[in-house]
Amino acid sequence: MVKDKVDWYLDELVYEMEQRIGKLVSIPTLWRSLRFCGITRKKIQKAAKERSEILRGVYLYNIGMNYTAEQLIFIDESAKDERTLTRLYGYSPINTRAKKSVVFIRGKRYTILPALSLEGFIAVDIMEGSCDKERFQTFVFTQLVNIIFILFLYNYLKFLLIFTSFTLSYLK
């Protein structure tokens, strides 16, 4: 039951158990029983349902074999918005993450487009609302390309821009 309901509170689990098996246990008893079974409360890790662990592993292997950390520049859109209340903690076995697939709901948002390297932010654009294709391309081709060219002249290294699938869609 806990595996399917990782983000439920103990009182919700107690009620669900009573409904399923007809026995009422106290919250402390349930907590001790979960602990005895190796299930502890921890922060929930949100994971995209579309994610493929095999493809992700191949991708990371290829980057690790062909580039040094100094050559990597990461670009990703990040935003702050008025999301619905989601629970941050859940239960799972010891040494495993509490994971739950969730639907992301947006409200008013502020967006940041950072380009990060080992040196920190090398370019950034902050805007109210969502980023569109034109704004993203302007950021990449004006700010970022100029900085990478300067870094190339200074270090004589080629750089790999790593886009998320979301930001990569802006370049199509």
Backbone as ProteinMPNN parsed JSONL, in Angstrom:
{"seq_chain_A": "MVKDKVDWYLDELVYEMEQRIGKLVSIPTLWRSLRFCGITRKKIQKAAKERSEILRGVYLYNIGMNYTAEQLIFIDESAKDERTLTRLYGYSPINTRAKKSVVFIRGKRYTILPALSLEGFIAVDIMEGSCDKERFQTFVFTQLVNIIFILFLYNYLKFLLIFTSFTLSYLK", "coords_chain_A": {"N_chain_A": [[0.82, -1.188, 0.0], [1.942, 1.277, 0.771], [3.806, 1.624, -1.217], [2.345, 2.417, -3.46], [1.259, 4.751, -2.56], [3.08, 6.858, -1.844], [3.204, 9.484, -0.908], [1.323, 9.852, 1.072], [-0.038, 10.869, 4.241], [0.466, 9.649, 7.604], [-1.978, 9.401, 9.017], [-3.788, 9.172, 6.924], [-2.98, 6.759, 5.815], [-3.562, 5.054, 7.958], [-6.379, 5.262, 7.988], [-6.962, 4.203, 5.439], [-5.994, 1.583, 5.77], [-7.798, 0.703, 7.709], [-10.154, 0.742, 6.227], [-9.581, -1.195, 4.293], [-8.842, -3.62, 5.663], [-10.305, -3.65, 7.954], [-9.309, -3.17, 10.511], [-8.274, -1.023, 13.105], [-5.438, 0.819, 13.678], [-3.097, 2.608, 15.706], [-1.538, 5.774, 14.959], [1.191, 6.041, 15.911], [1.774, 3.277, 16.175], [1.598, 2.401, 13.521], [3.666, 3.923, 12.427], [5.922, 2.847, 13.773], [5.758, 0.215, 12.816], [6.157, 0.567, 10.06], [8.767, 1.542, 10.114], [10.083, -0.691, 11.229], [9.78, -2.427, 9.082], [11.568, -1.314, 7.387], [10.873, 1.014, 6.085], [10.98, 4.394, 5.622], [10.424, 7.934, 6.209], [10.937, 10.392, 3.787], [12.244, 13.005, 1.607], [10.411, 13.548, -1.368], [11.284, 12.507, -4.602], [10.696, 13.864, -7.659], [9.842, 12.484, -10.761], [9.926, 12.441, -14.284], [7.412, 10.908, -16.221], [7.987, 10.16, -18.788], [10.665, 9.533, -18.955], [13.534, 7.637, -19.904], [15.566, 5.308, -18.562], [17.573, 3.747, -19.739], [18.266, 5.047, -22.191], [19.126, 7.424, -21.08], [21.368, 6.582, -19.624], [23.101, 5.729, -21.721], [23.502, 8.165, -23.037], [24.809, 9.687, -21.003], [27.128, 8.146, -20.71], [28.368, 8.47, -23.255], [28.932, 11.238, -23.248], [30.675, 11.364, -21.047], [32.85, 9.906, -21.995], [33.847, 11.45, -24.099], [34.202, 14.154, -23.485], [35.57, 16.642, -21.251], [34.856, 17.871, -17.942], [35.222, 20.62, -17.927], [34.556, 21.395, -20.469], [31.852, 21.402, -20.73], [28.751, 23.009, -21.067], [25.783, 23.886, -19.674], [22.407, 24.34, -20.52], [19.298, 25.353, -19.538], [15.857, 25.899, -19.096], [14.42, 27.448, -16.325], [11.925, 27.923, -13.864], [9.82, 29.874, -11.713], [6.756, 29.481, -10.291], [3.219, 29.63, -9.494], [2.566, 26.977, -8.276], [0.414, 24.152, -7.679], [-0.254, 22.931, -4.397], [2.016, 20.561, -3.482], [3.012, 17.587, -1.927], [6.028, 17.281, -0.17], [7.342, 15.248, 1.101], [7.59, 11.695, 1.598], [7.035, 8.125, 2.014], [9.254, 5.349, 1.819], [11.202, 2.324, 1.235], [14.23, 1.903, 3.207], [17.232, 3.405, 2.051], [16.264, 3.853, -0.513], [14.79, 6.117, -2.814], [11.916, 8.16, -2.257], [9.58, 8.27, -4.627], [7.423, 9.855, -6.949], [5.248, 10.144, -9.655], [4.092, 13.085, -11.081], [1.704, 15.555, -12.16], [2.473, 18.59, -13.609], [1.421, 21.767, -12.804], [0.882, 25.003, -13.912], [0.978, 28.515, -13.03], [1.03, 32.036, -12.791], [4.194, 32.969, -13.933], [7.781, 33.268, -13.598], [10.641, 33.294, -15.545], [13.888, 31.92, -15.991], [16.731, 31.786, -17.988], [19.496, 30.156, -17.824], [22.985, 29.732, -18.572], [25.27, 27.432, -17.67], [28.497, 26.659, -16.446], [31.461, 25.015, -15.189], [32.565, 27.213, -14.063], [30.472, 28.702, -13.172], [27.563, 30.814, -13.673], [27.537, 31.707, -17.029], [26.097, 33.064, -18.862], [22.902, 34.662, -18.831], [19.35, 35.065, -18.879], [16.488, 36.662, -17.763], [12.997, 36.647, -17.366], [9.55, 37.78, -17.248], [6.839, 35.579, -17.283], [6.465, 32.906, -19.712], [9.127, 31.465, -21.652], [9.625, 31.924, -25.122], [10.196, 30.541, -28.434], [11.534, 32.427, -30.074], [12.675, 34.214, -28.213], [14.368, 32.488, -26.808], [16.137, 31.627, -28.869], [17.315, 34.083, -29.509], [18.689, 34.568, -27.115], [20.543, 32.372, -27.15], [21.952, 32.769, -29.627], [22.924, 35.381, -29.518], [23.9, 36.235, -26.865], [25.092, 33.787, -25.801], [26.612, 32.438, -27.86], [28.583, 34.358, -28.456], [29.993, 34.468, -26.003], [30.925, 31.83, -25.804], [32.609, 31.787, -28.024], [34.595, 33.594, -27.199], [35.561, 32.171, -24.951], [36.552, 29.942, -26.281], [38.666, 31.09, -27.792], [40.294, 31.867, -25.689], [40.825, 29.469, -24.236], [41.257, 27.515, -26.141], [39.631, 25.304, -26.412], [37.09, 23.103, -27.509], [33.595, 23.346, -26.978], [30.772, 21.764, -25.455], [27.44, 22.207, -25.765], [24.825, 21.537, -23.667], [21.583, 20.816, -23.879], [18.324, 20.676, -22.444], [15.637, 18.446, -23.293], [13.444, 20.021, -23.521], [14.422, 22.711, -23.897], [15.873, 22.256, -26.193], [13.914, 21.907, -28.097], [13.271, 24.495, -28.794], [15.132, 25.218, -30.68], [14.51, 24.032, -33.043]], "CA_chain_A": [[0.0, 0.0, 0.0], [2.813, 2.442, 0.851], [4.484, 1.752, -2.508], [1.459, 3.15, -4.367], [0.809, 5.987, -1.938], [4.294, 7.311, -1.166], [3.091, 10.815, -0.316], [0.232, 9.923, 2.039], [0.285, 11.065, 5.646], [0.191, 8.454, 8.399], [-3.404, 9.272, 9.329], [-4.453, 8.687, 5.712], [-2.658, 5.333, 5.712], [-4.346, 4.378, 9.002], [-7.759, 5.201, 7.515], [-6.997, 3.264, 4.306], [-5.869, 0.229, 6.33], [-9.062, 0.364, 8.368], [-11.122, 0.476, 5.169], [-9.229, -2.426, 3.576], [-8.794, -4.849, 6.463], [-11.243, -3.555, 9.059], [-8.639, -3.016, 11.807], [-7.78, 0.31, 13.377], [-4.179, 0.887, 14.428], [-2.752, 3.992, 16.014], [-0.495, 6.357, 14.103], [2.517, 5.604, 16.375], [1.963, 1.853, 15.858], [1.875, 2.313, 12.085], [4.999, 4.483, 12.197], [6.898, 1.85, 14.224], [5.685, -0.931, 11.906], [6.832, 0.949, 8.808], [10.203, 1.612, 10.428], [10.521, -2.082, 11.383], [9.833, -3.001, 7.726], [12.589, -0.616, 6.604], [10.262, 2.103, 5.324], [11.179, 5.642, 6.348], [9.905, 9.148, 5.575], [11.999, 11.183, 3.159], [11.8, 13.942, 0.585], [10.001, 12.881, -2.609], [11.961, 12.864, -5.842], [9.744, 13.844, -8.762], [10.445, 11.95, -11.983], [9.063, 12.506, -15.464], [6.938, 9.596, -16.656], [8.54, 9.874, -20.115], [12.106, 9.297, -18.846], [14.055, 6.301, -20.185], [16.84, 5.139, -17.859], [18.565, 3.173, -20.659], [18.744, 6.121, -23.068], [19.846, 8.383, -20.234], [22.68, 5.991, -19.338], [23.906, 5.782, -22.951], [23.824, 9.582, -23.224], [25.828, 10.076, -20.021], [28.354, 7.421, -21.053], [28.986, 9.121, -24.418], [29.492, 12.525, -22.831], [31.811, 11.09, -20.168], [33.98, 9.383, -22.77], [34.306, 12.36, -25.147], [34.376, 15.534, -23.033], [35.94, 16.883, -19.859], [33.867, 18.705, -17.257], [35.471, 22.016, -18.289], [34.015, 21.655, -21.795], [30.399, 21.293, -20.721], [27.924, 24.169, -20.745], [24.409, 23.407, -19.538], [21.369, 25.337, -20.741], [17.995, 24.824, -19.17], [14.902, 26.87, -18.608], [13.954, 27.198, -14.974], [10.868, 28.885, -13.606], [9.123, 29.929, -10.435], [5.361, 29.756, -10.558], [2.286, 29.359, -8.399], [2.157, 25.576, -8.427], [-0.482, 23.612, -6.669], [0.467, 22.384, -3.261], [2.389, 19.153, -3.596], [3.708, 17.124, -0.73], [7.459, 17.163, -0.408], [7.884, 14.081, 1.787], [6.836, 10.465, 1.452], [7.617, 6.94, 2.622], [9.795, 4.307, 0.944], [12.195, 1.517, 1.952], [15.522, 2.513, 3.517], [18.196, 3.481, 0.941], [15.62, 4.1, -1.798], [14.123, 7.409, -2.837], [10.456, 8.217, -2.364], [9.38, 8.816, -5.959], [6.028, 9.909, -7.377], [5.0, 10.854, -10.912], [3.109, 14.129, -10.83], [1.36, 16.475, -13.238], [2.93, 19.919, -13.25], [0.418, 22.786, -13.106], [1.52, 26.319, -13.863], [0.198, 29.736, -12.86], [1.894, 33.138, -13.193], [5.546, 32.456, -13.79], [8.983, 34.012, -13.952], [11.519, 32.33, -16.192], [15.308, 32.227, -16.102], [17.492, 30.963, -18.936], [20.911, 30.238, -17.483], [23.995, 28.867, -19.18], [26.153, 27.144, -16.544], [29.7, 25.849, -16.629], [32.118, 24.849, -13.887], [32.884, 28.556, -13.565], [29.237, 29.334, -12.718], [26.755, 31.363, -14.759], [28.31, 32.431, -18.051], [25.102, 33.908, -19.521], [21.593, 34.49, -18.195], [18.251, 35.931, -19.289], [15.364, 36.504, -16.841], [11.807, 37.286, -17.938], [8.248, 37.442, -16.666], [6.102, 34.722, -18.205], [7.197, 31.784, -20.298], [10.053, 31.749, -22.731], [9.196, 31.398, -26.41], [11.27, 30.124, -29.332], [12.296, 33.595, -30.521], [13.473, 34.733, -27.083], [15.418, 31.507, -26.534], [17.123, 31.699, -29.947], [18.05, 35.335, -29.32], [19.62, 34.322, -26.011], [21.624, 31.476, -27.581], [22.76, 33.26, -30.744], [23.566, 36.662, -29.229], [24.714, 36.166, -25.644], [25.843, 32.556, -25.559], [27.595, 32.168, -28.914], [29.699, 35.3, -28.27], [30.775, 34.058, -24.836], [31.621, 30.584, -26.144], [33.698, 32.145, -28.939], [35.67, 34.168, -26.366], [36.133, 31.071, -24.182], [37.326, 29.125, -27.219], [39.91, 31.799, -28.08], [41.105, 31.893, -24.471], [41.2, 28.128, -23.793], [41.452, 26.624, -27.298], [38.85, 24.091, -26.205], [35.737, 23.112, -28.046], [32.627, 23.217, -25.894], [29.548, 21.035, -25.747], [26.241, 22.777, -25.162], [23.886, 20.484, -23.292], [20.234, 21.344, -23.763], [17.295, 19.714, -22.066], [14.761, 18.206, -24.44], [12.534, 21.168, -23.599], [15.095, 23.839, -24.532], [16.279, 21.839, -27.535], [12.78, 22.095, -29.004], [13.279, 25.874, -29.23], [16.075, 25.416, -31.772], [14.019, 23.371, -34.254]], "C_chain_A": [[0.87, 1.261, 0.0], [3.516, 2.681, -0.483], [3.649, 2.579, -3.492], [1.084, 4.53, -3.841], [1.963, 6.61, -1.152], [4.136, 8.647, -0.462], [1.945, 10.954, 0.688], [0.766, 10.165, 3.442], [-0.112, 9.807, 6.42], [-1.29, 8.299, 8.726], [-4.202, 8.796, 8.113], [-4.198, 7.192, 5.521], [-3.444, 4.517, 6.744], [-5.786, 4.207, 8.535], [-7.894, 4.186, 6.376], [-6.878, 1.821, 4.787], [-7.166, -0.22, 6.982], [-10.128, 0.009, 7.319], [-10.856, -0.868, 4.487], [-9.358, -3.685, 4.426], [-9.685, -4.8, 7.705], [-10.612, -3.422, 10.429], [-8.089, -1.597, 11.928], [-6.497, 0.215, 14.193], [-3.878, 2.355, 14.686], [-1.643, 4.478, 15.062], [0.896, 5.961, 14.6], [2.802, 4.124, 16.056], [2.296, 1.674, 14.385], [3.287, 2.814, 11.794], [6.073, 3.478, 12.599], [6.924, 0.642, 13.293], [6.378, -0.631, 10.583], [8.342, 0.974, 9.013], [10.788, 0.197, 10.553], [10.664, -2.76, 10.024], [10.858, -2.304, 6.834], [12.043, 0.504, 5.75], [10.33, 3.364, 6.172], [10.613, 6.805, 5.545], [11.074, 9.941, 5.015], [11.417, 12.103, 2.114], [11.511, 13.192, -0.712], [10.816, 13.406, -3.779], [10.93, 12.752, -6.961], [10.474, 13.379, -10.015], [9.44, 12.029, -13.122], [8.674, 11.092, -15.89], [7.576, 9.185, -17.977], [10.013, 9.454, -20.078], [12.483, 7.839, -19.099], [15.437, 6.18, -19.547], [17.931, 4.594, -18.782], [19.135, 4.26, -21.563], [19.545, 7.158, -22.285], [21.253, 7.874, -19.916], [23.606, 6.033, -20.534], [24.384, 7.208, -23.204], [24.946, 10.017, -22.273], [27.164, 9.39, -20.291], [29.085, 8.111, -22.205], [29.609, 10.466, -24.062], [30.736, 12.306, -21.973], [33.048, 10.609, -20.908], [34.599, 10.416, -23.71], [34.585, 13.79, -24.707], [34.86, 15.567, -21.59], [34.882, 17.795, -19.248], [34.008, 20.176, -17.64], [34.856, 22.386, -19.634], [32.489, 21.674, -21.831], [29.745, 22.607, -20.31], [26.475, 23.704, -20.781], [23.429, 24.559, -19.7], [20.03, 24.694, -20.402], [17.11, 25.972, -18.718], [14.499, 26.468, -17.197], [12.929, 28.269, -14.658], [10.353, 28.775, -12.19], [7.691, 30.261, -10.78], [4.507, 29.403, -9.35], [1.745, 27.942, -8.546], [1.16, 25.187, -7.346], [0.361, 23.042, -5.537], [0.766, 20.912, -3.499], [3.168, 18.781, -2.349], [5.166, 16.864, -1.068], [8.061, 15.912, 0.2], [6.984, 12.878, 1.58], [7.585, 9.316, 2.102], [8.109, 5.981, 1.556], [10.801, 3.495, 1.753], [13.51, 2.275, 2.168], [16.441, 2.375, 2.303], [17.541, 3.516, -0.431], [14.874, 5.417, -1.7], [12.617, 7.239, -2.887], [10.161, 8.95, -3.666], [7.913, 8.78, -6.322], [5.947, 10.687, -8.676], [3.873, 11.844, -10.673], [2.851, 14.933, -12.103], [1.778, 17.86, -12.766], [1.911, 20.958, -13.723], [1.076, 24.147, -12.926], [0.508, 27.415, -13.594], [1.044, 30.863, -13.419], [3.328, 32.703, -12.959], [6.597, 33.487, -14.166], [9.978, 32.989, -14.449], [12.955, 32.844, -16.206], [15.919, 31.247, -17.1], [18.959, 31.101, -18.566], [21.762, 29.329, -18.363], [25.064, 28.689, -18.1], [27.344, 26.314, -16.98], [30.288, 25.619, -15.24], [32.462, 26.189, -13.248], [31.662, 29.272, -12.996], [28.411, 29.797, -13.902], [27.668, 32.053, -15.766], [27.398, 33.308, -18.901], [23.764, 33.642, -18.851], [20.602, 35.481, -18.789], [17.081, 35.625, -18.358], [14.179, 37.272, -17.402], [10.569, 36.934, -17.131], [7.476, 36.654, -17.711], [6.983, 33.607, -18.723], [8.12, 32.262, -21.403], [9.485, 31.178, -24.023], [10.425, 31.118, -27.275], [12.153, 31.307, -29.734], [13.211, 34.137, -29.417], [14.635, 33.79, -26.759], [16.512, 31.569, -27.602], [17.942, 32.975, -29.861], [19.087, 35.188, -28.217], [20.815, 33.486, -26.465], [22.528, 32.143, -28.601], [23.376, 34.636, -30.511], [24.472, 36.557, -28.012], [25.653, 34.966, -25.62], [26.927, 32.286, -26.596], [28.803, 33.098, -28.771], [30.596, 34.89, -27.106], [31.561, 32.779, -25.139], [32.784, 30.863, -27.092], [34.885, 32.722, -28.161], [36.347, 33.073, -25.54], [36.997, 30.168, -25.06], [38.663, 29.786, -27.522], [40.857, 31.776, -26.888], [41.651, 30.513, -24.118], [41.573, 27.173, -24.915], [40.759, 25.278, -27.105], [37.542, 24.21, -26.971], [34.796, 22.833, -26.888], [31.413, 22.445, -26.372], [28.414, 21.719, -25.009], [25.274, 21.643, -24.891], [22.544, 21.14, -23.021], [19.333, 20.26, -23.176], [16.423, 19.501, -23.294], [13.799, 19.378, -24.615], [13.205, 22.338, -24.314], [15.555, 23.503, -25.938], [15.148, 22.05, -28.534], [12.694, 23.533, -29.514], [14.162, 26.101, -30.466], [15.605, 24.786, -33.08], [13.279, 24.346, -35.139]], "O_chain_A": [[0.558, 2.218, -0.708], [3.792, 3.827, -0.838], [4.201, 3.356, -4.271], [0.637, 5.384, -4.607], [1.846, 6.86, 0.048], [4.862, 8.923, 0.493], [1.63, 12.067, 1.109], [1.864, 9.732, 3.791], [-0.92, 9.006, 5.952], [-1.809, 7.182, 8.714], [-5.196, 8.086, 8.271], [-5.092, 6.45, 5.113], [-3.931, 3.427, 6.443], [-6.356, 3.124, 8.671], [-8.841, 3.399, 6.356], [-7.569, 0.936, 4.283], [-7.587, -1.368, 6.833], [-10.909, -0.922, 7.515], [-11.791, -1.591, 4.144], [-9.909, -4.692, 3.98], [-9.807, -5.791, 8.424], [-11.314, -3.549, 11.433], [-7.52, -1.048, 10.984], [-6.473, -0.392, 15.264], [-4.351, 3.234, 13.965], [-0.924, 3.684, 14.456], [1.729, 5.573, 13.78], [3.928, 3.765, 15.712], [3.175, 0.887, 14.036], [4.018, 2.207, 11.012], [7.033, 3.271, 11.856], [7.993, 0.101, 13.009], [7.099, -1.472, 10.048], [9.099, 0.482, 8.177], [11.872, -0.073, 10.036], [11.564, -3.577, 9.83], [11.006, -2.655, 5.663], [12.686, 0.91, 4.782], [9.813, 3.409, 7.288], [10.353, 6.677, 4.348], [12.083, 10.137, 5.693], [10.24, 12.001, 1.769], [12.271, 12.309, -1.108], [11.01, 14.613, -3.92], [10.361, 11.684, -7.188], [11.586, 13.825, -10.298], [8.26, 11.724, -12.951], [9.513, 10.191, -15.916], [7.695, 7.993, -18.261], [10.549, 9.049, -21.11], [11.844, 6.923, -18.582], [16.371, 6.874, -19.949], [19.099, 4.946, -18.621], [20.354, 4.384, -21.689], [20.529, 7.701, -22.787], [22.215, 8.642, -19.937], [24.788, 6.341, -20.382], [25.546, 7.425, -23.547], [25.917, 10.642, -22.698], [28.22, 9.999, -20.116], [30.297, 8.313, -22.132], [30.7, 10.789, -24.53], [31.742, 12.991, -22.156], [34.171, 10.881, -20.485], [35.763, 10.276, -24.086], [35.151, 14.567, -25.476], [34.6, 14.652, -20.81], [34.103, 18.418, -19.969], [33.015, 20.903, -17.674], [34.654, 23.568, -19.913], [31.904, 21.941, -22.88], [30.141, 23.232, -19.326], [26.001, 23.192, -21.796], [23.595, 25.62, -19.098], [19.683, 23.631, -20.917], [17.562, 26.897, -18.043], [14.266, 25.292, -16.915], [13.045, 29.4, -15.129], [10.439, 27.724, -11.554], [7.437, 31.231, -11.495], [5.007, 28.94, -8.325], [0.583, 27.75, -8.905], [1.078, 25.792, -6.277], [1.536, 22.719, -5.713], [-0.15, 20.112, -3.697], [3.901, 19.6, -1.795], [5.491, 16.3, -2.114], [9.183, 15.542, -0.146], [5.772, 13.014, 1.408], [8.655, 9.515, 2.679], [7.472, 5.813, 0.517], [11.214, 3.919, 2.833], [13.851, 3.175, 1.401], [16.426, 1.355, 1.616], [18.206, 3.234, -1.428], [14.386, 5.787, -0.633], [12.106, 6.293, -3.485], [10.466, 10.136, -3.787], [7.225, 7.798, -6.043], [6.516, 11.773, -8.788], [2.827, 11.489, -10.129], [3.688, 14.977, -13.005], [1.467, 18.254, -11.642], [1.581, 21.016, -14.908], [1.739, 24.406, -11.922], [-0.677, 27.266, -13.892], [1.72, 30.672, -14.431], [3.648, 32.135, -11.914], [6.352, 34.425, -14.924], [10.142, 31.931, -13.843], [13.206, 34.033, -16.404], [15.656, 30.045, -17.059], [19.603, 32.073, -18.96], [21.302, 28.288, -18.834], [25.687, 29.658, -17.666], [27.217, 25.387, -17.781], [29.681, 25.987, -14.235], [32.628, 26.281, -12.032], [31.799, 30.34, -12.398], [28.529, 29.255, -15.001], [28.483, 32.895, -15.389], [27.879, 34.206, -19.592], [23.513, 32.541, -18.362], [20.968, 36.597, -19.157], [16.717, 34.462, -18.181], [14.325, 38.406, -17.86], [10.537, 35.927, -16.424], [7.461, 37.019, -18.887], [8.095, 33.391, -18.241], [7.918, 33.319, -22.001], [8.928, 30.08, -24.028], [11.553, 31.423, -26.887], [13.379, 31.198, -29.733], [14.369, 34.473, -29.663], [15.745, 34.237, -26.473], [17.696, 31.565, -27.266], [19.146, 32.952, -30.115], [20.227, 35.63, -28.363], [21.963, 33.843, -26.2], [23.75, 32.094, -28.463], [24.28, 35.023, -31.25], [25.68, 36.766, -28.117], [26.862, 35.115, -25.44], [28.051, 31.937, -26.235], [29.938, 32.656, -28.951], [31.821, 34.956, -27.212], [32.73, 32.664, -24.771], [33.837, 30.237, -26.973], [36.037, 32.381, -28.43], [37.574, 33.048, -25.437], [38.046, 29.691, -24.628], [39.695, 29.114, -27.512], [42.073, 31.679, -27.053], [42.816, 30.392, -23.739], [42.154, 26.119, -24.656], [41.239, 24.246, -27.574], [36.962, 25.292, -27.065], [35.166, 22.158, -25.928], [31.07, 22.472, -27.554], [28.419, 21.803, -23.78], [24.942, 20.874, -25.793], [22.384, 21.908, -22.073], [19.559, 19.069, -23.392], [16.469, 20.294, -24.234], [13.389, 19.688, -25.734], [12.626, 22.904, -25.241], [15.62, 24.387, -26.791], [15.404, 22.343, -29.701], [12.1, 23.771, -30.566], [13.961, 27.063, -31.208], [16.235, 24.983, -34.119], [12.794, 23.967, -36.205]]}, "name": "protein", "num_of_chains": 1, "seq": "MVKDKVDWYLDELVYEMEQRIGKLVSIPTLWRSLRFCGITRKKIQKAAKERSEILRGVYLYNIGMNYTAEQLIFIDESAKDERTLTRLYGYSPINTRAKKSVVFIRGKRYTILPALSLEGFIAVDIMEGSCDKERFQTFVFTQLVNIIFILFLYNYLKFLLIFTSFTLSYLK"}
